[in-house]
Amino acid sequence: MNICLAIHAKSVETLIESPATEVESEHKKQRIFTLPKPMLDELMKNMVLIEAGTFDMGSDSSLARNREKPVKQVSLDAFYIGKYELTQDLFEQIMGWNNSFFTCDKCPVNNVSWLNVLLFIERLNSATGKEFSLPTEAQWAYAAKGGNKSQDYQYSGSNDINDVAWFAGNANNKSHPVGLKKPNELDLYDMTGNLWEFCLDDMSRKAYTFTESHNPFIGDKENLKRKAMKVIRGGGYEFSATENLVFMRDGATNNVRMADIGFRLALSKK
């Protein structure tokens, strides 16, 4: 019996070390990801510059939960953020697959995990030579509130949720193509409703009690792929108006896939 096991182990070792296996492994390492120029041009055109500024992160509203308190003043350097939630045509071009529940080229990609998103961004950066990332929660919150053009709306861009969002009252229990509602003060669409959006940060219910005041981030940038609960922001198509208020926040583990979670891209200003 031991002799048989030894022979089997040797044959497995031989297979692992075979030229064919080495070639396949090397092929995976050298795989080239590309983005056609028209798609790259459209992507870059839709990255909106958010000027540096200071804002109040969190809320003292009676509707705010402990996870949205206390209000903390935060300052941010300038950055770019996507005008739209990331669409399925671009995701599929880079990844070669699309498992979204609600499918159309210009619908936001959904049913992707935070780790799927991280891999997509790595491949997108390889294809474009850029340094895209997910927005930090602070970047997302500042952009959603309108940045230095904020009018302090209840939702991102309006006090009437029907103006700016797909939510439980009008979405028919599904997401919709991006950009059909009105934008917010910064010309950003669907920051309220449609899909929840992943942020870069780890989710902490006490985040606002100990975050840094300048460019805050909670997490381990040296070990992003470890198992963690990640922040999601913006509400979604099956949530009530109250649950879509601009300050609301929640979390999802980085390996979960949901029909109501997507993302948008961020890019540093250099």
LINURBEL-V797312 format. One record per run of one state. SS is the DSSP state (alpha for helix, beta for strand, coil for the rest). FROM is the first residue (numbers start at 0). TO is the last residue. If there is no record, write none. Layout:
BEGIN
<<SS:FROM:TO> <SS:FROM:TO>>
END
This chain:
BEGIN
<<coil:0:0> <alpha:1:15> <coil:16:17> <alpha:18:28> <coil:29:35> <alpha:36:44> <coil:45:45> <beta:46:49> <coil:50:51> <beta:52:56> <coil:57:64> <alpha:65:67> <coil:68:70> <beta:71:75> <coil:76:77> <beta:78:81> <coil:82:85> <beta:86:86> <alpha:87:94> <coil:95:105> <beta:106:107> <coil:108:112> <alpha:113:127> <coil:128:130> <beta:131:133> <coil:134:135> <alpha:136:143> <coil:144:145> <alpha:146:148> <coil:149:153> <beta:154:154> <coil:155:156> <beta:157:157> <coil:158:159> <alpha:160:163> <coil:164:175> <beta:176:176> <coil:177:194> <beta:195:201> <coil:202:205> <alpha:206:209> <coil:210:212> <beta:213:213> <coil:214:227> <beta:228:232> <coil:233:240> <alpha:241:243> <coil:244:247> <beta:248:252> <coil:253:259> <beta:260:261> <coil:262:263> <beta:264:267> <coil:268:269>>
END
